[in-house]
Amino acid sequence: MAARKKTTAKEWNQGKTGSSRPVAQSPVVDRCTTDGCGRPAEGDAPADGWHRTDVPESAEPARDWCSAWCAAVGRALADLRPARR
């Protein structure tokens, strides 16, 4: 049996460098730095300029978010956490 030629990583990936995937367990989006963003909802309506998410079939309670972007992320998380039956 002939000896196999050992290839280096650069030869194997045609000279590409850098990481090919994110670090395991890294967050998909950065955490919001606004004070109170994602807090459990209180009262009938959120404060002016804030957005409320409430997913009935989720284990997550209704929450208030500082922006539409944060509300979209919160809604996605609530959709992924179904209530136990």
Order of alpha helices (4+ residues) and beta strands (2+ residues): alpha-beta-beta-beta-alpha
